[in-house]
Amino acid sequence: MGYEVNRFEGDVDEELICPICSGVLEEPLQAPACEHAFCASCIQEWLTRQPTCPVDRNPITANQLKPVPRILRNLLSRLHITCDNAGYGCTIVVKLDMLPNHLNECEFNPKKPVHCELGCGLVVPKDELKDHNCVHELRNLVNQQAQKMVEMQTELAEHKIQINEQKRELQLLKEYMRSMRVSNPRMREIQTEMEQSDIVRWTNSLQTARVTRWGGMISTPDAVLQAVIKRSLIDSGCPSHIVNELMENAHERRWPAGLATLETRQINRRQYENYVTKRIPGKQAVVVTNIENQHMPEDLIMEPGLVMIFAHGVE
């Protein structure tokens, strides 16, 4: 819908008038062949009813419309127009291309956003400020946020159910493939590849750890500490087929020869810095997988890996 002609100072050229609404062109577009110009909203609404030019009835579609030439845009921008808020007391006359900027700042704009100074700090339209009730609006805001939280929690619960179902189906598939390994060598290969991929994907998701005090390693963790670390391993997404084995490898009785005794650990201590360690989330513990530590001597690594628990010194 175009601008009302009586809002402009002086005469307005007929070429700047929309043939549909008889107002001054607003966001003008023109037909491709005849080059008749129309307000964007006017011509788009027109074409929903009939696909022809309103002036000469030549067939056109919305996709064929194009911007008007620069000279026409320049002519429009030079027109002087009164403010939309003249009825509320604004006497400003501006160039048409400056009208949007003026409206954003116009003190007479009844819909101008203003901050409530009564304590709530909400932004409300100027003409609604006199009826604004801080307590009522804040209560509505709290209720809206509470509703959003309920919706998000519901959505999260649904996602968790879907994820758990997918995990269950994946576990069933893995168990099925394990049962097939006995009779089908190729299935054994596929199962092994899948398990290796699971380990790689999991270790890539963990944060690389830096151990600053190897002397803080706990070589004989008790059952309670192991249970806590095991829960963190599971929560981190550790593949189920290696969880128990990794935790069994958290005690020195299962460690490889180079770590099995205090003496061998002292001998090999300089090698520790070469380990690729991944932190078990939220714990003073790291996992050292065989996949990521192929460069280490055989007496310092084992399948599928080690869990090292520390009293302190893991960053």
C-alpha positions as CSV (number, residue, x, y, z in Angstrom):
1,M,0.0,0.0,0.0
2,G,1.5,3.3,-1.1
3,Y,1.9,6.6,0.8
4,E,-1.1,9.1,0.7
5,V,-0.4,11.8,-1.8
6,N,-1.6,14.6,0.5
7,R,1.3,13.9,2.8
8,F,3.8,15.2,0.3
9,E,4.9,18.8,-0.2
10,G,4.3,20.0,-3.8
11,D,3.1,18.1,-6.7
12,V,4.0,14.4,-7.2
13,D,4.8,13.2,-10.7
14,E,2.2,10.7,-12.1
15,E,5.0,8.2,-12.8
16,L,5.5,7.9,-9.0
17,I,1.9,7.0,-8.4
18,C,0.8,3.3,-8.0
19,P,-2.0,2.4,-10.5
20,I,-3.5,0.0,-8.0
21,C,-3.8,2.0,-4.8
22,S,-3.3,5.5,-6.2
23,G,-0.7,6.3,-3.5
24,V,2.9,7.2,-3.9
25,L,5.0,4.1,-4.7
26,E,6.2,2.2,-1.6
27,E,9.0,-0.4,-2.2
28,P,8.2,-0.3,-5.9
29,L,8.5,-3.2,-8.3
30,Q,7.9,-3.2,-12.1
31,A,6.6,-5.5,-14.7
32,P,9.3,-7.1,-17.0
33,A,8.0,-6.1,-20.4
34,C,5.7,-3.0,-20.1
35,E,7.8,-1.7,-17.1
36,H,4.7,-0.4,-15.2
37,A,5.6,0.3,-11.6
38,F,3.6,-0.7,-8.5
39,C,3.9,-0.9,-4.8
40,A,5.4,-4.3,-3.9
41,S,2.5,-5.3,-1.6
42,C,-0.1,-4.0,-4.1
43,I,1.2,-6.0,-7.1
44,Q,1.9,-9.1,-5.1
45,E,-1.7,-9.2,-3.8
46,W,-3.0,-8.4,-7.3
47,L,-1.2,-11.4,-8.8
48,T,-2.7,-13.7,-6.3
49,R,-6.0,-13.0,-8.0
50,Q,-5.0,-12.6,-11.6
51,P,-1.6,-13.0,-13.3
52,T,-1.7,-9.9,-15.5
53,C,-0.5,-6.4,-15.5
54,P,-3.2,-4.1,-13.9
55,V,-2.6,-1.5,-16.6
56,D,-2.3,-3.3,-20.0
57,R,-3.3,-6.9,-18.9
58,N,-0.1,-8.4,-20.2
59,P,0.6,-11.8,-18.5
60,I,3.1,-11.6,-15.6
61,T,4.0,-13.7,-12.6
62,A,5.4,-12.7,-9.2
63,N,8.8,-14.2,-10.1
64,Q,9.1,-11.9,-13.1
65,L,8.8,-8.7,-11.1
66,K,12.0,-6.7,-10.8
67,P,13.3,-3.6,-9.0
68,V,12.5,-0.2,-10.6
69,P,15.4,1.7,-12.3
70,R,17.7,3.9,-10.1
71,I,16.4,7.1,-11.6
72,L,12.9,6.3,-10.3
73,R,14.2,5.4,-6.9
74,N,16.1,8.7,-6.8
75,L,13.0,10.7,-7.7
76,L,11.1,9.0,-4.9
77,S,13.8,9.6,-2.3
78,R,13.8,13.3,-3.1
79,L,10.1,13.8,-2.2
80,H,9.4,15.5,1.1
81,I,6.8,13.8,3.3
82,T,5.2,14.6,6.6
83,C,5.7,12.2,9.6
84,D,3.4,9.2,10.1
85,N,2.8,10.7,13.6
86,A,1.5,14.1,12.4
87,G,-1.8,13.3,14.0
88,Y,0.0,13.0,17.4
89,G,1.7,16.3,17.1
90,C,4.8,15.8,15.0
91,T,5.5,18.6,12.5
92,I,8.6,17.2,11.0
93,V,8.9,17.0,7.2
94,V,11.7,14.7,5.9
95,K,12.9,13.2,2.6
96,L,11.1,10.0,1.8
97,D,14.3,7.9,2.1
98,M,14.9,9.3,5.6
99,L,11.4,8.6,6.9
100,P,12.2,5.1,8.4
101,N,15.1,6.6,10.5
102,H,12.9,9.4,11.7
103,L,10.1,7.1,12.7
104,N,12.5,5.1,14.9
105,E,13.4,8.2,16.8
106,C,10.2,10.2,16.6
107,E,9.1,11.3,20.1
108,F,5.5,11.5,19.0
109,N,5.4,7.8,17.9
110,P,2.8,6.2,20.1
111,K,4.4,2.7,19.5
112,K,7.9,3.8,20.3
113,P,9.5,1.3,22.7
114,V,10.3,2.8,26.1
115,H,11.7,1.4,29.3
116,C,9.5,1.2,32.3
117,E,11.0,3.3,35.1
118,L,8.8,1.9,37.8
119,G,11.1,-1.0,38.6
120,C,10.4,-3.9,36.2
121,G,12.7,-2.6,33.5
122,L,10.5,-4.1,30.7
123,V,10.2,-2.4,27.3
124,V,6.7,-1.4,26.4
125,P,5.0,0.7,23.6
126,K,4.8,4.3,24.7
127,D,1.0,4.5,24.4
128,E,0.7,1.4,26.7
129,L,2.9,2.8,29.4
130,K,0.1,4.5,31.3
131,D,-1.8,1.2,31.7
132,H,1.4,-0.8,32.4
133,N,1.3,-2.9,35.6
134,C,4.8,-4.1,36.5
135,V,3.6,-7.0,38.8
136,H,1.1,-8.2,36.2
137,E,3.6,-8.1,33.4
138,L,6.4,-9.7,35.4
139,R,4.0,-12.5,36.5
140,N,3.1,-13.1,32.8
141,L,6.8,-13.1,31.9
142,V,7.5,-15.7,34.6
143,N,4.6,-17.8,33.5
144,Q,5.8,-17.7,29.9
145,Q,9.3,-18.7,30.9
146,A,7.9,-21.5,33.1
147,Q,5.8,-22.8,30.3
148,K,8.8,-22.8,28.0
149,M,10.8,-24.7,30.6
150,V,8.0,-27.3,30.9
151,E,8.0,-27.7,27.1
152,M,11.8,-28.0,26.9
153,Q,11.8,-30.6,29.7
154,T,9.1,-32.5,27.9
155,E,11.1,-32.4,24.7
156,L,14.3,-33.4,26.5
157,A,12.5,-36.3,28.1
158,E,11.2,-37.4,24.7
159,H,14.7,-37.2,23.3
160,K,16.1,-39.2,26.1
161,I,13.5,-41.9,25.5
162,Q,14.4,-42.0,21.8
163,I,18.2,-42.1,22.6
164,N,17.7,-44.9,25.1
165,E,15.6,-46.8,22.6
166,Q,18.2,-46.4,20.0
167,K,21.0,-47.5,22.4
168,R,18.9,-50.5,23.3
169,E,18.4,-51.4,19.6
170,L,22.1,-50.9,18.9
171,Q,23.0,-53.1,21.8
172,L,20.7,-55.8,20.6
173,L,22.3,-55.5,17.1
174,K,25.8,-55.8,18.6
175,E,24.8,-58.8,20.7
176,Y,23.3,-60.4,17.6
177,M,26.5,-59.8,15.7
178,R,28.6,-61.3,18.5
179,S,26.5,-64.4,18.4
180,M,27.1,-64.6,14.6
181,R,30.8,-64.3,15.0
182,V,31.2,-68.0,15.9
183,S,29.8,-69.2,12.6
184,N,30.6,-66.4,10.2
185,P,34.2,-65.1,9.9
186,R,33.1,-62.0,8.0
187,M,30.7,-61.1,10.8
188,R,33.6,-61.3,13.2
189,E,35.5,-58.8,11.1
190,I,32.5,-56.5,10.9
191,Q,31.9,-56.7,14.6
192,T,35.5,-55.9,15.3
193,E,35.4,-52.9,13.0
194,M,32.3,-51.6,14.6
195,E,33.7,-52.0,18.1
196,Q,36.9,-50.2,17.1
197,S,34.9,-47.4,15.5
198,D,32.9,-47.0,18.8
199,I,36.1,-46.7,20.8
200,V,37.6,-44.1,18.4
201,R,34.4,-42.1,18.4
202,W,34.2,-42.1,22.1
203,T,37.9,-41.2,22.7
204,N,37.5,-38.3,20.2
205,S,34.7,-36.9,22.3
206,L,36.8,-36.8,25.4
207,Q,39.0,-33.8,26.4
208,T,42.7,-34.4,26.1
209,A,44.2,-34.5,29.6
210,R,47.5,-33.1,31.0
211,V,48.9,-35.0,34.0
212,T,51.1,-32.7,36.0
213,R,51.8,-35.1,38.9
214,W,52.4,-38.7,37.9
215,G,53.4,-39.4,41.4
216,G,49.8,-38.9,42.5
217,M,48.7,-42.0,40.7
218,I,46.6,-44.4,42.8
219,S,47.8,-47.9,41.8
220,T,45.4,-49.8,44.1
221,P,42.0,-47.9,44.1
222,D,39.3,-49.3,46.4
223,A,36.0,-50.7,45.2
224,V,34.1,-47.4,46.0
225,L,36.5,-45.3,44.0
226,Q,36.4,-47.7,41.1
227,A,32.5,-47.6,41.2
228,V,32.6,-43.8,41.0
229,I,35.0,-43.8,38.1
230,K,33.0,-46.6,36.3
231,R,29.8,-44.5,36.5
232,S,31.6,-41.5,35.0
233,L,33.0,-43.8,32.2
234,I,29.5,-45.0,31.4
235,D,28.0,-41.4,31.5
236,S,30.8,-40.2,29.1
237,G,29.5,-42.7,26.5
238,C,32.2,-45.4,26.9
239,P,31.3,-48.4,24.7
240,S,29.7,-51.0,26.9
241,H,31.9,-53.8,25.7
242,I,35.1,-52.2,27.2
243,V,33.8,-50.6,30.4
244,N,34.4,-53.6,32.7
245,E,37.7,-54.4,31.1
246,L,38.9,-50.8,31.4
247,M,37.9,-50.8,35.1
248,E,39.7,-54.1,35.7
249,N,42.8,-52.4,34.2
250,A,42.6,-49.6,36.7
251,H,44.4,-51.8,39.3
252,E,48.1,-52.5,39.3
253,R,47.5,-56.2,39.4
254,R,46.2,-56.0,35.8
255,W,48.8,-53.5,34.6
256,P,51.4,-54.4,31.9
257,A,54.9,-55.3,33.0
258,G,56.2,-51.7,32.7
259,L,53.7,-50.5,35.3
260,A,53.1,-53.5,37.4
261,T,55.4,-52.6,40.3
262,L,56.6,-49.4,42.0
263,E,60.1,-50.3,40.8
264,T,59.2,-50.6,37.1
265,R,57.0,-47.5,37.3
266,Q,60.0,-45.5,38.6
267,I,62.2,-46.9,35.8
268,N,59.7,-46.0,33.1
269,R,58.5,-42.7,34.5
270,R,60.1,-40.6,31.8
271,Q,57.9,-42.5,29.3
272,Y,54.7,-41.2,30.9
273,E,54.8,-37.9,29.1
274,N,54.5,-39.8,25.8
275,Y,51.0,-41.2,26.7
276,V,48.0,-39.8,24.9
277,T,45.6,-39.4,27.8
278,K,41.9,-38.5,27.8
279,R,40.2,-37.1,30.9
280,I,37.3,-39.0,32.4
281,P,34.8,-36.1,32.8
282,G,34.7,-34.5,36.2
283,K,37.2,-36.9,37.7
284,Q,40.9,-36.9,38.6
285,A,41.3,-39.9,36.2
286,V,42.4,-40.5,32.6
287,V,41.9,-43.2,30.1
288,V,44.8,-44.4,28.0
289,T,43.5,-46.4,25.1
290,N,45.6,-48.8,23.0
291,I,44.2,-47.3,19.8
292,E,45.7,-43.9,20.6
293,N,49.0,-45.2,22.1
294,Q,50.4,-47.5,19.5
295,H,53.6,-45.5,19.7
296,M,54.2,-46.6,23.3
297,P,56.4,-49.7,24.2
298,E,54.4,-52.9,24.6
299,D,55.1,-53.2,28.3
300,L,53.4,-49.8,28.9
301,I,50.1,-50.4,27.2
302,M,47.5,-53.1,26.9
303,E,44.1,-53.9,25.2
304,P,41.7,-52.1,25.2
305,G,43.5,-49.6,27.4
306,L,44.1,-48.5,31.0
307,V,42.3,-46.3,33.5
308,M,44.7,-44.3,35.7
309,I,43.2,-42.7,38.8
310,F,45.0,-39.9,40.6
311,A,44.8,-38.1,43.9
312,H,45.5,-34.8,42.1
313,G,47.4,-33.4,39.2
314,V,45.0,-34.0,36.2
315,E,44.1,-30.9,34.2
